[in-house]
Amino acid sequence: MPIEPILKASASETGRDVRVYTGVLGVSVENYLEMYSNTEFHESVEKQVKVIQETLDNMGTEHGHNDKNNNFCVLHERTPEGEIDWTKPPRVYCIDFDRANSS
């Protein structure tokens, strides 16, 4: 499941919650889909968002945010030289689980 990478987690002072620190990925899906210069992979990105949403639903997880496309980010693969590999679609990750609920 492509979810934002967790870098560190620790219990809160009360022990009831967990504080999670995550890594920043790329631009939001919303911003990515507004970029007209590279529309080649838009369909792939939209499909990945749909699959992630369906998977979360099937797992009984409610994300908790209504602004769906701002809670997904794209991350491009890189070439050995560290440049964006424009021959491959970016991978989509779901982020921002501070309001998530799971049954």
ROZA-880963 format. One line per 4 residues: number of its first residue (from 1); for each residue x, y, z negated of C-alpha. Coordinates in Angstrom, 2 decimals, decimal comma, padded with zeros to 5 digits, always signed. Last residue first. Layout:
residues N
NUM	X:Y:Z; ...
end
This chain:
residues 103
103	-013,03:-000,05:-011,89; -010,33:+002,46:-011,06; -010,42:+006,21:-011,46; -008,16:+008,76:-009,80
99	-008,04:+012,40:-010,92; -004,23:+012,76:-011,18; -003,72:+010,51:-008,14; -002,09:+013,12:-005,92
95	-000,68:+011,21:-002,93; -001,63:+008,73:-000,20; +001,18:+008,00:+002,26; +001,10:+008,01:+006,06
91	+003,98:+006,67:+008,15; +005,10:+008,77:+011,08; +004,72:+007,45:+014,63; +007,90:+006,23:+016,31
87	+009,76:+007,64:+019,33; +010,24:+011,04:+017,65; +012,85:+009,62:+015,28; +013,45:+012,61:+013,01
83	+017,18:+013,28:+012,65; +019,37:+011,67:+009,98; +022,14:+010,52:+012,32; +021,06:+006,88:+011,90
79	+017,66:+008,04:+013,20; +014,94:+008,92:+010,75; +011,41:+007,66:+010,23; +008,84:+010,36:+009,77
75	+006,85:+010,79:+006,57; +003,27:+011,98:+006,71; +001,30:+013,10:+003,70; -002,19:+012,27:+002,45
71	-004,07:+014,10:-000,25; -004,59:+017,22:+001,87; -006,54:+015,10:+004,36; -009,04:+013,99:+001,70
67	-010,16:+017,27:+000,17; -012,72:+015,67:-002,13; -010,27:+014,57:-004,82; -011,00:+011,78:-007,30
63	-009,16:+008,94:-005,57; -011,76:+006,34:-006,48; -010,20:+002,90:-006,81; -012,41:-000,19:-006,63
59	-009,78:-002,20:-004,73; -012,01:-002,30:-001,65; -012,37:+001,49:-001,84; -008,59:+001,93:-002,08
55	-008,14:-000,36:+000,92; -010,78:+001,52:+002,93; -009,09:+004,86:+002,19; -005,67:+003,44:+003,14
51	-007,05:+002,00:+006,39; -008,76:+005,30:+007,28; -005,63:+007,33:+006,61; -003,58:+004,93:+008,76
47	-006,09:+005,29:+011,62; -005,89:+009,10:+011,46; -002,08:+008,95:+011,63; -002,10:+006,55:+014,60
43	-004,61:+008,75:+016,45; -002,50:+011,86:+015,79; +000,69:+010,22:+017,12; +000,95:+011,94:+020,51
39	-000,35:+015,28:+019,25; +003,12:+016,77:+018,87; +003,18:+020,50:+019,66; -000,45:+021,01:+018,66
35	+000,22:+020,83:+014,95; -003,17:+021,01:+013,21; -003,15:+017,24:+012,66; +000,13:+017,54:+010,73
31	-001,27:+020,26:+008,51; -004,26:+018,13:+007,50; -002,06:+015,04:+007,18; -000,02:+016,95:+004,63
27	+003,59:+017,75:+005,43; +006,34:+015,49:+004,19; +007,24:+013,41:+001,15; +007,78:+014,89:-002,28
23	+008,81:+012,29:-004,82; +006,69:+011,48:-007,84; +006,78:+012,11:-011,56; +004,20:+010,30:-013,69
19	+003,02:+011,16:-017,20; +001,10:+008,28:-018,72; -001,88:+008,85:-020,94; -003,19:+007,62:-024,28
15	+000,19:+007,49:-026,05; -000,59:+010,76:-027,81; +002,76:+012,35:-026,85; +002,37:+011,15:-023,29
11	+003,91:+007,88:-022,14; +006,61:+008,02:-019,46; +006,89:+007,45:-015,72; +009,71:+008,29:-013,31
7	+010,34:+008,29:-009,57; +006,94:+007,10:-008,36; +006,86:+006,98:-004,57; +003,62:+008,25:-003,00
3	+001,34:+005,37:-002,03; +001,64:+003,25:+001,10; +000,00:+000,00:+000,00
end
